[in-house]
Amino acid sequence: MSKNVHTLIEFLQKAPSTYHAVAALAADLRAAGFAELQEGQRWQLQPGGSYYVTRNQTALIAFRLPEAGFAPFNIVSAHSDSPGFRLKANAEIELKHYTQLNTGGYGGLIISSWLDRPLSVAGRVLVKTASGLKSQLVNVDRDLLLIPNLAIHMNREINDGYKFNLQKDTLPLIGSNAAKGSLMAQVADAAGVAEADIVDSDLYLYNRDRAAVWGADGEYFSFRRLDDLECAWGAVQGLIDAAAPKAHIAMAAIFDNEEVGSGTRQGADSTFLTDVTERIAHAFGADKEAQLAAYTSSLMVSADNAHASHPNHPEKDDPTNHVLMNGGVVIKYNPNQKYASDAVSAGLFRLICGKAGVPVQAYANRSDIGGGSTLGNISTAHLSIPTVDIGMAQLAMHSCYETGGSRDVEYLLAALTAFYATDLASAADGEWQLA
């Protein structure tokens, strides 16, 4: 069994929301000696230094500088958000006998996975201060809500492809009609603030089921938000564990809102990544031409989990590419470039994994089944460097309780740690050197 699967689970336990995930990653970075930067202040960067910066409390970029100062970039990107339900404003709905909460779906969630299980609320509240507003993270850390199924006697079509209505079928129950007015009181109490001081909030439902390491030999594990917090954790932990970079800048970029298109100021389709790379260049006096030259010897690993072959539905696999949990890192390909991988980026990453003793698998969706997309191509529209799309194999992607391979946690960490420690150089188009 993987020794690091329990470390990953501990992180996931601290991350019931995107805000908590980024806060936990930032805490790990501070404990490892990374200094926090503020976007609204001038940066005083030192050769050999380690730094991180957050945006909107849901995106984070961390980096380690070589002693030489400005250099090409080895970047691992991942995302902090997961599909689920978000509370709407004025969320409480009072019925004759019950109090429900008004929610909206976020991203491409598997609706049925959220029903008939204990849920709660986490996120952030914006609180009045003497001079303005302050954000406060909040987790109502107890079984608070449940979305009940309609009994089969009243819904005979439930097993025949029932179409859920998000405004009717998925509203969570918080209590009897006596519970009216209790939601924000409980949120305020959990946040340690006065309810009257809460001006606004970003609150999401999360699954309260415990994590499980299971299987005949403990080869699988299941918990909430594996997509994509497994890779986000690996990106940051690999950066912490890697040897100090010699001739490149090692960077982890964790974006928000991938599940809804990345088109926010903290998403991959923002200027966040280019803002940080340009500020690093400016700190060391690198002009625009030096930046462009450095990008040609840079490489990005876009890390977002991949679909494992399903035991009940092997017909969904591509005929020649079967991805298995505990089979190692998955490189994702698409003929229409929905994934950014090509022979150059994938080939370089295969060499790095080979040196680290990490097995590599290839994923391609069936040609008659449309696949998803991820961070790679979105990021490269802003920072044009070679990019490979990877992930770790998992089942039930976008369920509120997903399953991955225990040994794959070790493979992910080994691969990304080796990547961060590798110097890359491209002397001419189509020619690369690794050291």
Steps between C-alpha positions, in 0.01 A plus 500: 500500500616855427640685801400833345136411438429580866686833468284582198184402690602727789528788253162417342344493847615860547358602161117484501497809277727664245585769756608242756704311241707806411537593868631149577746510210621844611551370854714213368707745299557731797605204713755412228650850508318664208441873551158646422474777240212745452386593150439858612855558620842519334687172501853480637617165363836346581696240298441158655183620674168317538171690475125468451211733421123447505217661305142521629592234761428229239806507273864469598837520325814386683854505362862432586773707338847381402807685625545635147174698525282510188488174299261275304195360680401148606130545582241259634143630478189353663164631621340548841129478419266202470140460379233537765225722634528866595259673735303782344435832670210490747542124498237388748167375361222461759236237429207390714700239688861540380780748441705444183794683344497650153807385301639517150717240328868581446673319214417161353403314815357146527177600670396159632824467699393786728172346615435315827832577666605744775602843372614829645602851397845656458651803327555857609308792645580869454482677834476868586800652675563849635659599170327278241471126435697190589466147365460218752505130406221291645422130529187385680678186610207272572230303320259782418310426179366221280342485154238222524406282207135454412397142583481264205129452571448865404759510223487174307736643236790555739690197363408565137701813428328757717580866419557700815362854524762714676240742634272229639677167560829611655413751771655396832292470815638683806216436745136548588329834458646588840843510330407814308768764558757255637734466200693826527497478878682167476735636234582801716560282804734270303688802363527660843333825390179684574219412261412870466854570373476259205457709184516221240624145453624233258370173644496150350366160601749223566475128562559392861572131431837393641794406280565130444809302398360172377540195278656159564841660552398860570564581136221759464389806690181706481416849620361831383663733246775272363448684171710706516630540854709185466706673230493838675646338813757313289602819321570686825643206693730414210625859495572483873676163473708570187866592508575870458486596131832570330421648159122544503214644707285227656136607527162360611193683366165408655207665321131526587183459290628236256168318539310799358738607223787678680377842388549685829778718640623200699455245219747364246352736240610802703830688507599350838777277365644760263476767770719288728755400234537862386546624857773241553671614180471865606651423842818376331517757222409260220365686197224374270739321266661317790154389614405369158828315469446340842154379401645291216687288756202477737249218548159486666335191644123551506391256772132407511375150575417245230227238452589148606357205312164424664451138614133502398546694176823401320324585174551868583878462460697586190585165331877534546531727805377346825582707808518325838521624856841430653642487149697823530478847352254542212597716201186626326475541122230633270515518117333841504737635769241524777799381698823688444724190487705443188804285423741765635332571834395139559838369395684727742270402786535130416878534529468670839260231628730228369797638693281517813380140456138610453283301255311695235164427335332664201139617497286583198123506499306288252464686171120480527490636857581863562761563767550785739766767496724636771748771594773438243374672187338779701828583677709484183277761337656742752846347547609317186724222624493126421240327719414139579162405647521230766291361783456206732242235415177513699144372496176699534647834397270785608325286759503644851688182605772401253746210491869486415797265528703502823833428327435774245546759775865390524538505122356851473729639767808327359430621146437864595793514741728371222353751254568793733862387534565466124678770299368530144651689209401547136790626289298476177143429402447125533811437712497457877750414770424370851727514803 
